[in-house]
Amino acid sequence: MEPGGQSSARHAHSKQDEFVYILEGEFVLVTDAGRVTVGPGSCIAFPAGTGDGHHFLNETG
């Protein structure tokens, strides 16, 4: 993801789970709970049907 970019529009899943593993870099994860910075080795799961909207932002240069 380019500096200043985002992974997608904020979205939720109704039928499929999503699993993300961060290999390198630092990103801001935005969910209904707020914002948190995640980095290498982070594992994040978004179960289907929760309605929790999410996306990632790259706020680094």
DONU-141241 format. One record per residue (C-alpha): x, y, z; residue in one letter; residue number from 1. Coordinates in pm, 1 decimal. Example, Ala and Ser with C-alpha at 12.3 -4.5 7.8 and 13.67 -1.06 7.14 Angstrom:
% DONU-141241
<<1230.0, -450.0, 780.0>, "A", 1>
<<1367.0, -106.0, 714.0>, "S", 2>
END
This chain:
% DONU-141241
<<0.0, 0.0, 0.0>, "M", 1>
<<142.3, 337.2, -102.0>, "E", 2>
<<210.2, 609.5, 158.5>, "P", 3>
<<-113.9, 795.2, 226.4>, "G", 4>
<<-321.0, 511.7, 73.3>, "G", 5>
<<-591.4, 286.3, 209.0>, "Q", 6>
<<-673.8, -80.7, 159.5>, "S", 7>
<<-1033.3, -28.6, 44.8>, "S", 8>
<<-1344.3, 165.1, 127.6>, "A", 9>
<<-1462.7, 84.8, 477.0>, "R", 10>
<<-1669.8, -232.5, 456.2>, "H", 11>
<<-1809.7, -533.9, 646.2>, "A", 12>
<<-1863.3, -892.8, 536.5>, "H", 13>
<<-2197.2, -1072.3, 540.9>, "S", 14>
<<-2098.2, -1416.4, 405.2>, "K", 15>
<<-1718.8, -1460.5, 420.5>, "Q", 16>
<<-1464.7, -1422.8, 698.3>, "D", 17>
<<-1157.3, -1209.5, 630.7>, "E", 18>
<<-813.7, -1276.0, 782.2>, "F", 19>
<<-521.2, -1033.8, 752.9>, "V", 20>
<<-156.0, -1098.5, 843.5>, "Y", 21>
<<80.3, -798.4, 831.4>, "I", 22>
<<419.2, -892.1, 683.6>, "L", 23>
<<589.8, -553.1, 695.8>, "E", 24>
<<515.1, -187.4, 747.9>, "G", 25>
<<284.3, -6.6, 984.3>, "E", 26>
<<-85.5, 57.3, 923.0>, "F", 27>
<<-379.0, 211.7, 1105.0>, "V", 28>
<<-670.1, -29.9, 1138.2>, "L", 29>
<<-1005.7, 149.1, 1152.8>, "V", 30>
<<-1303.1, -47.2, 1292.4>, "T", 31>
<<-1622.9, 33.8, 1479.3>, "D", 32>
<<-1412.1, 22.8, 1799.0>, "A", 33>
<<-1183.9, 301.7, 1674.4>, "G", 34>
<<-828.2, 322.8, 1540.8>, "R", 35>
<<-525.6, 112.2, 1631.8>, "V", 36>
<<-176.7, 94.6, 1480.6>, "T", 37>
<<-72.0, -253.5, 1365.8>, "V", 38>
<<264.1, -376.5, 1240.7>, "G", 39>
<<459.4, -683.3, 1130.3>, "P", 40>
<<335.2, -1009.2, 1280.4>, "G", 41>
<<-12.5, -875.1, 1354.8>, "S", 42>
<<-301.2, -1111.0, 1277.4>, "C", 43>
<<-648.9, -963.9, 1242.1>, "I", 44>
<<-973.4, -1153.9, 1180.2>, "A", 45>
<<-1305.7, -1010.4, 1065.3>, "F", 46>
<<-1580.6, -1271.9, 1108.4>, "P", 47>
<<-1870.0, -1260.5, 864.0>, "A", 48>
<<-2200.3, -1127.4, 987.2>, "G", 49>
<<-2069.8, -897.4, 1262.2>, "T", 50>
<<-2135.4, -577.7, 1065.7>, "G", 51>
<<-1804.3, -434.8, 1192.5>, "D", 52>
<<-1688.4, -199.5, 916.5>, "G", 53>
<<-1311.6, -189.4, 870.3>, "H", 54>
<<-1022.3, -83.1, 650.7>, "H", 55>
<<-650.6, -4.9, 674.0>, "F", 56>
<<-477.8, 331.8, 625.4>, "L", 57>
<<-110.7, 391.8, 552.5>, "N", 58>
<<-35.1, 718.8, 731.0>, "E", 59>
<<341.8, 682.8, 692.8>, "T", 60>
<<563.5, 858.0, 440.9>, "G", 61>
END
